[in-house]
């Protein structure tokens, strides 16, 4: 019965997405198939996004869409659906695979389920700064093969956005040491790495879609979450979980996925324009992120948030076993070494 309910739920999400797409895409494109064939009219590329319109990634993607349309002489138009309108991130990956939608921005940890080497970029304390992270994740010599590795599953990773530094927040108390997290259920993005990481940090990781978190904390189903200041503030989690503690445990990326058949069906010229303009958008997003975080902190404090620093080294040491376990393969070890080398 449990399995049947999930199947019905997923079918409902697809049905809703198809209804929305039919209503929003009407007649604007004469070429909406995943293969990218063109009848000479504008092809609308629909992008699923789980954050609001004021998010730096949304704003950067808007700028990218304008430039991409301009430089391809109107061959493509980017249409962004924010606030999980097309479903939670896991569902949108499947929608991109099937070609129901063309693109989605998803958290890096979700791709571990498709290729375990993606876990390297999601490990605790793997990156030292946003600059370090971006220098690695958009270096094709480092990530080229990895980003193309999912093409046989219908996905191609076109680039990686910065998504801030993730910290723990909860409704009970400030967190200063791993011991303080004992007994607390903390929402995490679903992945084996995240579950084990939160366990080593002292808490209990509870996978859950972003849209469910506010109500779950409010009702006591979970005690808190872990995320960057921007999402914490934008989703008004300070109202029900005011204790935000700078554990700085994760800095994993958000990837822009595209249906691989669609991307491969673009002309070489259009593929190159796509890559060039996305690279510009990624740089802009990092700049906007830094600006928006300061405002987010002020807004969260006005809503009752209390921010506190912690002894990060205690959490780093607590999660070392997760890092070691995830570096089991030679390819993962080699990738991790490249990441750490870039920090020097």
C-alpha positions in Angstrom: 0.0 0.0 0.0 2.9 2.4 0.8 4.4 1.8 -2.6 1.1 2.4 -4.4 0.6 5.7 -2.6 4.0 6.9 -3.7 3.3 5.9 -7.3 -0.1 7.7 -7.2 1.6 10.8 -5.6 4.3 10.9 -8.3 1.7 10.4 -11.1 -0.2 13.3 -9.5 2.9 15.5 -9.6 3.4 14.7 -13.3 -0.2 15.4 -14.0 0.0 18.7 -12.3 3.2 19.6 -14.1 1.7 18.7 -17.5 -1.3 20.9 -16.7 0.8 23.8 -15.7 3.1 23.4 -18.7 0.1 23.2 -21.1 -1.4 26.3 -19.6 1.9 28.3 -19.6 3.5 27.2 -22.9 0.5 27.8 -25.1 1.5 28.3 -28.8 4.7 30.1 -28.0 6.9 27.3 -29.3 6.7 25.2 -32.4 9.5 23.0 -31.2 9.1 21.7 -27.6 10.3 18.1 -28.0 13.2 17.0 -25.9 15.3 16.3 -29.0 15.5 20.0 -29.8 14.2 19.8 -33.4 13.2 23.2 -34.6 10.4 24.4 -36.8 11.9 28.0 -36.9 9.9 29.2 -33.9 11.0 30.0 -30.4 11.5 26.8 -28.3 10.6 27.4 -24.7 12.9 25.7 -22.2 11.1 25.3 -18.9 13.2 25.3 -15.7 12.1 23.9 -12.4 13.3 25.8 -9.3 12.6 25.3 -5.7 13.3 28.8 -4.4 11.5 32.2 -4.7 12.0 34.8 -7.4 14.3 36.9 -5.2 16.9 34.1 -4.9 20.3 34.9 -6.6 20.1 31.8 -8.7 16.7 32.8 -10.1 17.9 36.3 -10.9 21.1 35.0 -12.5 19.1 32.4 -14.5 16.8 35.2 -15.7 19.7 37.2 -17.0 21.1 34.0 -18.6 17.7 33.4 -20.4 17.6 37.0 -21.8 21.1 36.7 -23.2 20.6 33.2 -24.5 17.5 34.3 -26.4 19.2 37.4 -27.7 22.3 35.6 -29.0 20.4 32.7 -30.6 18.1 35.2 -32.4 15.0 34.0 -30.5 15.6 30.3 -31.1 15.2 29.6 -27.3 13.4 31.2 -24.4 14.0 30.3 -20.8 10.9 30.1 -18.6 11.5 29.6 -14.8 9.0 28.0 -12.5 10.0 28.9 -8.9 8.7 27.8 -5.4 8.6 24.0 -6.3 5.7 24.8 -8.7 6.7 21.8 -10.8 7.4 19.6 -7.8 10.2 18.9 -5.3 13.7 18.5 -6.7 13.8 14.7 -6.8 10.6 14.7 -8.9 11.9 17.3 -11.3 15.0 15.3 -12.0 12.7 12.5 -13.3 10.7 15.1 -15.3 13.9 16.3 -17.0 14.9 12.7 -17.7 11.6 12.0 -19.4 11.7 15.3 -21.3 8.4 16.5 -19.7 10.4 19.6 -18.7 13.7 20.7 -20.1 15.8 21.8 -17.1 16.0 21.9 -13.3 18.2 23.3 -10.6 18.9 20.6 -8.0 21.0 20.2 -4.9 24.2 18.4 -5.5 23.5 15.6 -3.0 20.6 14.3 -5.1 23.0 13.3 -7.9 24.8 10.8 -5.7 22.0 8.4 -6.5 23.0 8.5 -10.2 26.8 8.5 -9.9 28.4 8.0 -6.4 31.4 10.1 -7.4 29.2 13.2 -7.1 29.4 12.6 -3.3 33.0 14.0 -3.3 31.6 17.6 -3.8 29.0 17.0 -1.0 31.4 15.9 1.7 31.6 17.9 4.9 34.3 20.6 4.9 35.5 19.7 1.4 35.6 23.4 0.2 37.3 26.3 2.0 35.4 29.2 0.3 33.0 30.1 -2.5 36.0 31.0 -4.7 37.6 27.5 -4.1 34.3 25.8 -4.8 33.6 27.6 -8.1 37.2 27.2 -9.3 36.7 23.4 -9.1 33.1 22.9 -10.1 33.3 24.8 -13.3 36.7 23.6 -14.4 36.0 21.2 -17.3 39.3 19.5 -16.8 38.2 18.4 -13.4 34.4 17.9 -13.9 33.9 17.3 -17.6 33.7 13.6 -17.6 31.6 13.5 -14.4 29.1 16.0 -15.7 28.6 14.0 -18.9 28.4 10.7 -17.1 24.6 10.8 -16.7 23.8 11.3 -20.4 22.8 7.7 -20.8 20.2 8.4 -18.0 18.8 11.4 -19.9 20.7 14.1 -17.9 23.5 16.5 -18.6 25.0 18.8 -16.0 25.6 22.2 -17.7 27.2 23.9 -14.7 27.2 24.5 -10.9 25.9 27.4 -8.9 27.2 28.4 -5.5 24.5 27.7 -2.9 26.0 29.2 0.2 27.4 27.6 3.4 25.0 25.3 5.2 24.5 25.6 9.0 22.2 24.0 11.5 19.2 25.7 13.0 16.5 24.5 15.4 13.6 25.4 17.6 15.2 24.3 20.9 18.6 25.9 21.7 21.9 27.1 20.3 24.2 24.4 19.1 27.8 24.7 20.2 29.1 21.1 20.1 28.0 17.8 18.5 26.6 16.8 21.9 24.1 19.6 21.7 22.5 18.0 18.6 21.8 14.8 20.4 18.1 13.8 20.2 17.3 16.5 17.7 15.7 15.6 14.3 17.2 17.8 11.6 15.8 18.0 8.1 18.4 17.1 5.4 18.3 16.7 1.7 18.0 13.0 0.9 21.3 11.2 0.4 23.2 8.5 2.2 26.1 11.0 2.8 23.8 13.5 4.5 22.2 11.0 6.8 25.6 9.7 8.0 27.0 13.2 8.3 24.2 14.4 10.5 24.5 11.3 12.7 28.2 11.9 13.2 27.4 15.6 14.0 25.2 14.3 16.8 21.7 14.7 15.4 19.2 12.5 13.5 19.0 13.4 9.8 15.4 13.4 8.4 15.1 13.6 4.6 12.3 15.9 3.5 11.3 18.2 0.7 12.0 21.9 1.3 8.3 22.9 1.0 7.4 20.7 4.0 9.9 21.9 6.4 8.1 24.9 8.0 5.0 22.9 8.9 7.1 20.0 10.1 9.1 22.1 12.5 6.0 24.0 13.6 4.1 20.8 14.4 7.1 19.1 16.1 7.7 16.4 13.5 11.2 17.6 13.2 13.2 20.0 15.4 15.1 22.0 12.7 17.0 22.0 9.5 20.3 22.8 8.0 20.7 25.4 5.2 22.2 28.7 4.3 21.1 32.1 5.7 19.3 33.0 2.5 16.9 30.1 2.4 16.5 30.2 6.2 15.4 33.8 5.9 13.4 33.6 2.7 11.3 30.7 3.9 10.8 32.4 7.3 12.1 29.5 9.3 13.4 32.0 11.9 9.8 32.3 13.0 9.6 28.6 14.2 13.4 27.7 14.6 15.2 30.8 15.8 18.5 29.2 16.8 20.9 29.4 13.9 24.4 27.9 14.6 27.4 28.3 12.3 28.5 24.7 12.0 29.6 25.5 8.4 29.5 21.8 7.6 28.5 21.8 3.9 29.1 23.9 0.8 27.7 21.7 -1.8 26.6 23.1 -5.2 23.3 23.4 -7.0 23.5 21.9 -10.5 21.7 23.1 -13.6 20.4 19.9 -15.3 19.2 19.7 -18.9 17.7 16.9 -20.8 20.7 15.4 -22.5 18.8 14.6 -25.8 17.7 18.3 -26.0 21.2 19.6 -25.4 22.8 17.2 -27.9 20.2 18.3 -30.4 21.3 21.9 -30.2 23.7 23.2 -32.9 27.3 23.5 -31.9 26.9 27.3 -32.0 23.9 27.3 -29.7 25.7 24.9 -27.3 28.7 27.2 -27.1 26.5 30.3 -26.5 24.7 28.3 -23.8 27.9 27.5 -22.0 29.4 31.0 -22.4 26.3 32.8 -21.0 25.8 30.3 -18.2 29.4 30.9 -17.1 28.7 34.6 -16.9 25.5 33.9 -15.0 27.3 31.7 -12.5 29.8 34.5 -11.8 27.0 37.0 -11.3 25.2 34.6 -9.0 28.2 34.5 -6.6 28.3 38.3 -6.5 24.5 38.6 -5.8 24.7 35.9 -3.2 27.1 37.8 -1.0 25.0 40.9 -1.2 21.8 39.1 -0.4 23.1 37.1 2.5 23.7 40.3 4.6 20.1 41.4 4.1 18.9 37.9 4.8 20.7 37.9 8.2 19.2 41.2 9.1 15.7 40.1 8.1 16.0 36.8 10.1 17.2 38.7 13.2 14.2 41.0 12.9 12.0 37.9 12.9 13.6 36.6 16.1 16.7 34.6 14.9 19.7 34.3 17.2 23.0 33.5 15.3 25.9 31.9 17.1 29.4 30.8 16.2 30.6 27.3 17.1 33.9 25.4 17.4 33.9 24.3 13.8 36.9 22.0 14.4 34.8 19.7 16.7 32.3 19.1 13.9 35.1 18.7 11.3 36.7 16.0 13.4 33.3 14.3 14.0 32.6 13.9 10.3 36.0 12.7 9.2 34.8 9.1 9.1 32.1 10.1 6.6 34.7 11.5 4.3 36.9 8.4 4.6 34.0 6.1 3.9 32.9 8.0 0.8 36.4 7.9 -0.7 36.2 4.2 -1.2 36.8 4.1 -5.0 40.0 5.2 -6.8 38.0 7.7 -8.9 36.5 9.3 -5.8 39.9 9.6 -4.2 41.5 11.2 -7.3 38.6 13.7 -7.5 38.9 14.6 -3.8 42.7 15.1 -4.2 42.0 17.5 -7.1 39.5 19.5 -5.0 41.9 19.8 -2.0 44.9 20.6 -4.2 42.9 23.6 -5.6 42.5 25.0 -2.1 46.3 25.5 -1.7 
